[in-house]
Amino acid sequence: MSERYDCTECKDSLYGQKYILREEYPYCIKCYEPLFSSNCEKCKKLISSTSKDLSFKDRHWHSECFLCNNCSRSLVDKPFATKNNLLMCTDCYATEYSSKCHACLKTIMPGTKKMEHKGNSWHENCFICRFCQQTIGTKSFVKKDGNNYCLACYEKLFALQCVHCNKPITTGGVSYHDQPWHKECFVCAGCKMQLAGQRFTSRDDATYCLECFCNLFAKKCARCTNPISGLGGSKYISFEDRQWHNDCFNCQKCSSSMVGRGFLTFKNNILCPDCGKDL
């Protein structure tokens, strides 16, 4: 007696019958279809085991139902796109949804590479430098007067040259005495600190931060010996060859301020009239 070969589900004999193997288990046709066949996304009918099942993202169609939602053309073996889960041929999709190239004004077809910048789109081959006409791709570029320029052409045509290093300034420039500088080139002649956004002064065409300028050039207070900058409207007292900070110009004995008052000098000291009357 021969070994039995039955349907895994209904146990009917499969000898002389059509059947389908699934994970090495045999099923008769009538059991297989309700168990494993999918329903068509369009007509909602079962896709039989003898029909071609086209699938996309866990959805299934009969081959005759795999159509563009707009023009009803067959999409079998053709490129297609989806919008809101609806199938569309590339022509219909492009007409309704694709971007228009900012340069040639033609549709950028689905699946083709496009370049985008600030809400505008270009075909890859249309995204070119206005001057050298070379494609820009993902390289750095600068937009000027509605045109795109690769960095090399922009620097050659438009960029200011730093008066210190003679190289183009593309970002972060500083203007001083109507001359352009890179931020990193506009530094203190003493300590080399960048001066952009800082208080500074100049001497003999060189720029200095306030600290370096005071240490190098400012006169020293006759009392505290610290530099007197005289910058930013700060006041100081000058008498003969000596200078004082306003706060330091005091009577040597009683420490009262002599600013705006008569005073006496004794050797290197400043005295108020009361303290100096016995001298």
C-alpha positions as CSV (number, residue, x, y, z in Angstrom):
1,M,0.0,0.0,0.0
2,S,1.4,3.4,-1.1
3,E,2.1,6.2,1.4
4,R,-0.7,8.8,1.7
5,Y,-0.2,12.4,0.4
6,D,-2.9,14.6,1.8
7,C,-3.8,18.3,2.0
8,T,-2.4,19.8,5.2
9,E,-5.7,21.6,6.0
10,C,-8.6,19.4,4.9
11,K,-6.7,16.0,4.7
12,D,-8.1,15.1,1.3
13,S,-5.8,13.1,-0.9
14,L,-3.8,15.1,-3.3
15,Y,-3.1,12.2,-5.7
16,G,-4.1,13.3,-9.2
17,Q,-5.0,16.8,-7.9
18,K,-3.4,20.2,-8.2
19,Y,-1.8,21.5,-5.1
20,I,0.6,24.2,-3.8
21,L,3.5,23.8,-1.4
22,R,3.9,26.4,1.3
23,E,6.9,26.0,3.6
24,E,7.1,22.4,2.5
25,Y,3.5,21.7,3.4
26,P,1.1,20.8,0.6
27,Y,-2.4,22.4,0.3
28,C,-5.1,21.7,-2.2
29,I,-6.2,24.7,-4.2
30,K,-9.6,25.2,-2.4
31,C,-7.8,25.4,1.0
32,Y,-4.8,27.4,-0.1
33,E,-6.6,30.3,-1.6
34,P,-8.8,31.3,1.4
35,L,-5.9,30.7,3.7
36,F,-3.0,32.5,1.9
37,S,-4.2,34.3,-1.2
38,S,-4.6,38.1,-0.9
39,N,-7.5,40.3,-2.0
40,C,-6.9,42.8,-4.8
41,E,-6.5,46.4,-3.6
42,K,-8.6,47.7,-6.4
43,C,-11.5,45.2,-7.1
44,K,-11.4,43.7,-3.6
45,K,-11.7,40.2,-5.1
46,L,-9.5,37.2,-4.2
47,I,-6.3,36.9,-6.3
48,S,-6.5,33.2,-7.2
49,S,-3.5,30.9,-7.3
50,T,-3.6,30.9,-11.1
51,S,-3.5,34.7,-11.4
52,K,-0.5,37.0,-11.2
53,D,-0.2,38.7,-7.9
54,L,1.5,42.1,-8.0
55,S,2.5,43.5,-4.6
56,F,3.8,46.8,-3.3
57,K,4.3,47.8,0.3
58,D,2.1,44.9,1.6
59,R,-0.7,45.6,-0.8
60,H,-1.7,43.4,-3.7
61,W,-3.3,43.7,-7.1
62,H,-4.5,41.6,-10.0
63,S,-2.2,42.4,-13.0
64,E,-5.2,43.8,-14.9
65,C,-6.1,46.0,-11.8
66,F,-2.6,47.5,-11.5
67,L,-3.5,50.8,-13.1
68,C,-2.8,54.5,-12.9
69,N,-5.5,56.1,-10.7
70,N,-5.7,59.1,-13.0
71,C,-5.4,57.8,-16.6
72,S,-6.1,54.1,-16.0
73,R,-3.0,53.0,-18.0
74,S,-1.5,49.7,-17.0
75,L,1.5,50.0,-14.7
76,V,2.7,46.4,-15.2
77,D,6.5,46.5,-15.8
78,K,6.5,50.3,-15.9
79,P,7.8,52.9,-13.4
80,F,5.1,54.4,-11.2
81,A,4.7,56.7,-8.1
82,T,2.3,56.9,-5.2
83,K,0.5,59.8,-3.7
84,N,-1.9,59.3,-0.7
85,N,-1.6,55.5,-1.3
86,L,-2.9,55.9,-4.9
87,L,-0.9,54.5,-7.8
88,M,0.0,56.9,-10.6
89,C,2.0,56.7,-13.8
90,T,5.1,59.0,-13.8
91,D,3.4,61.3,-16.4
92,C,0.3,61.9,-14.3
93,Y,2.3,62.2,-11.1
94,A,4.7,64.7,-12.7
95,T,1.8,66.8,-14.1
96,E,0.1,67.1,-10.7
97,Y,2.8,67.0,-8.1
98,S,6.4,67.2,-9.4
99,S,8.5,70.3,-9.0
100,K,9.3,72.5,-12.0
101,C,13.0,73.3,-12.7
102,H,13.8,76.9,-11.7
103,A,16.2,77.1,-14.8
104,C,14.5,75.4,-17.7
105,L,10.9,75.4,-16.2
106,K,10.4,71.8,-17.2
107,T,9.0,69.2,-14.9
108,I,11.5,67.3,-12.7
109,M,10.3,63.7,-13.3
110,P,9.9,61.3,-10.3
111,G,13.0,59.2,-9.7
112,T,15.3,61.8,-11.2
113,K,17.9,63.6,-9.1
114,K,17.0,67.2,-8.2
115,M,18.8,70.0,-6.4
116,E,16.9,72.2,-3.9
117,H,17.7,75.5,-2.3
118,K,15.4,77.9,-0.4
119,G,12.2,76.6,-2.0
120,N,13.5,76.3,-5.6
121,S,14.3,73.1,-7.4
122,W,16.6,72.3,-10.4
123,H,17.4,69.4,-12.6
124,E,20.9,68.2,-11.6
125,N,22.3,69.3,-15.0
126,C,20.5,72.7,-14.8
127,F,22.0,73.6,-11.4
128,I,25.1,75.3,-12.8
129,C,27.4,78.3,-12.1
130,R,26.2,81.4,-14.0
131,F,29.8,82.2,-15.0
132,C,31.7,79.0,-15.7
133,Q,28.6,77.0,-16.6
134,Q,29.8,73.9,-14.6
135,T,27.4,71.9,-12.6
136,I,27.5,72.8,-8.9
137,G,26.1,69.6,-7.5
138,T,26.6,69.5,-3.7
139,K,29.6,71.9,-3.8
140,S,29.5,75.3,-2.0
141,F,28.0,78.1,-3.9
142,V,26.8,81.7,-3.5
143,K,23.6,83.3,-4.8
144,K,23.9,86.9,-6.1
145,D,21.2,88.8,-8.0
146,G,19.2,85.7,-8.6
147,N,22.1,83.7,-10.1
148,N,24.1,80.9,-8.6
149,Y,27.9,81.0,-8.6
150,C,30.4,78.4,-7.6
151,L,32.6,79.6,-4.8
152,A,35.7,80.0,-7.1
153,C,33.8,82.1,-9.6
154,Y,32.1,84.2,-6.9
155,E,35.4,85.0,-5.3
156,K,37.0,85.9,-8.6
157,L,34.1,88.1,-9.7
158,F,32.7,89.7,-6.5
159,A,34.5,89.0,-3.3
160,L,36.4,91.8,-1.5
161,Q,40.1,91.1,-0.8
162,C,41.3,91.3,2.7
163,V,43.9,94.1,3.0
164,H,46.0,92.0,5.4
165,C,46.2,88.6,3.6
166,N,45.0,89.6,0.1
167,K,42.6,86.6,0.1
168,P,38.9,86.8,-0.8
169,I,36.4,87.5,2.0
170,T,33.4,85.2,1.6
171,T,31.9,85.5,5.1
172,G,32.4,87.4,8.3
173,G,34.2,90.4,7.0
174,V,35.1,93.6,9.0
175,S,35.4,97.1,7.6
176,Y,37.9,99.5,9.2
177,H,38.8,102.9,7.6
178,D,36.8,101.8,4.6
179,Q,39.1,98.8,4.1
180,P,37.9,95.1,4.2
181,W,39.4,92.6,6.6
182,H,38.7,88.9,7.5
183,K,37.6,88.7,11.2
184,E,40.6,86.5,11.9
185,C,43.0,89.0,10.3
186,F,41.7,92.1,12.2
187,V,43.7,91.6,15.4
188,C,45.5,93.5,18.1
189,A,49.1,94.3,17.0
190,G,50.2,93.4,20.5
191,C,48.4,90.3,21.8
192,K,46.9,89.2,18.4
193,M,43.4,88.9,19.9
194,Q,40.6,89.4,17.4
195,L,39.1,92.9,17.6
196,A,35.8,92.4,15.9
197,G,33.1,93.4,18.4
198,Q,35.7,94.6,20.9
199,R,36.7,98.2,21.9
200,F,40.1,99.1,20.3
201,T,42.2,102.0,19.2
202,S,45.0,102.6,16.8
203,R,48.5,104.2,16.8
204,D,50.8,104.6,13.8
205,D,48.3,102.6,11.6
206,A,48.4,99.6,13.9
207,T,45.3,98.5,15.9
208,Y,45.4,97.6,19.6
209,C,43.0,96.3,22.2
210,L,42.7,98.7,25.1
211,E,44.8,96.6,27.5
212,C,47.7,96.4,25.1
213,F,47.4,100.1,24.1
214,C,47.5,101.2,27.8
215,N,50.4,99.0,28.7
216,L,52.4,100.1,25.7
217,F,51.6,103.8,25.3
218,A,49.5,105.2,28.1
219,K,51.0,107.5,30.7
220,K,51.1,106.2,34.3
221,C,49.3,107.7,37.1
222,A,51.6,109.5,39.5
223,R,49.9,108.0,42.5
224,C,48.8,104.4,41.7
225,T,51.2,103.9,38.7
226,N,48.5,102.2,36.6
227,P,48.1,103.3,33.0
228,I,45.8,106.3,32.2
229,S,44.1,105.4,28.9
230,G,42.2,108.6,28.4
231,L,39.9,106.6,26.1
232,G,36.1,106.5,26.0
233,G,35.8,110.0,27.6
234,S,37.5,109.0,30.8
235,K,38.9,112.0,32.6
236,Y,42.3,112.6,34.2
237,I,44.3,115.4,35.7
238,S,47.6,116.7,34.2
239,F,50.0,119.0,36.0
240,E,53.4,119.9,34.7
241,D,54.9,116.5,33.6
242,R,52.7,114.3,35.8
243,Q,49.2,112.8,35.3
244,W,46.6,111.3,37.7
245,H,43.4,109.4,37.5
246,N,40.5,111.6,38.7
247,D,40.0,109.3,41.6
248,C,43.7,109.4,42.5
249,F,44.1,113.2,42.5
250,N,43.8,113.5,46.3
251,C,45.5,115.3,49.1
252,Q,48.5,113.2,50.3
253,K,47.6,113.8,54.0
254,C,43.8,113.9,54.3
255,S,42.9,112.1,51.1
256,S,40.3,114.6,50.1
257,S,39.8,115.1,46.3
258,M,41.6,118.0,44.7
259,V,39.6,117.8,41.5
260,G,38.4,121.3,40.7
261,R,40.0,122.8,43.8
262,G,43.1,124.8,44.5
263,F,46.1,122.7,45.8
264,L,49.7,123.0,46.8
265,T,52.7,120.9,45.9
266,F,55.4,119.8,48.2
267,K,58.2,117.8,46.7
268,N,56.2,115.2,44.7
269,N,53.0,115.4,46.9
270,I,49.7,117.1,46.3
271,L,48.2,118.8,49.4
272,C,45.0,120.6,50.1
273,P,45.4,124.2,51.3
274,D,44.5,123.2,54.8
275,C,47.1,120.5,55.0
276,G,49.7,122.6,53.3
277,K,49.3,125.8,55.3
278,D,51.9,124.8,57.9
279,L,54.5,124.0,55.3
